[in-house]
Amino acid sequence: MKLNSLQPQDYLGNILSEEPVNPAEFCRRWFEIDKIEYGDRQQCDREISKVLNVKPTTVRDWGEAPAYPKMPKTHQRNLTHCHYRLLERFS
């Protein structure tokens, strides 16, 4: 089913049923950051902040990159949603 043909209630159901993607997996898949070394944390912070439209300092407050254990659930859902939309588009 194409995304454009979904009704709002179908679209919401799709978002809620997506398998969660953790930030480490997102950084690995889309920014090719496999292990966190000096400078990689800042790059991961920057990229995640751009995707979620928050400040890099906000991302840093979520804990150690790339796991971000204190990331709010709303941002986790948004990151997951972004991941699946990117997969649709580029895979």
Protein Blocks (a to p, Z undefined) as FASTA:
>chain_A
ZZklpcfklmmmmmmmpccddfklmmmmmnopabdcehjlmmmmmmmmmmnopafklmmm
nopcfklmmbcfklmmmmmmmmmmmmmmmZZ
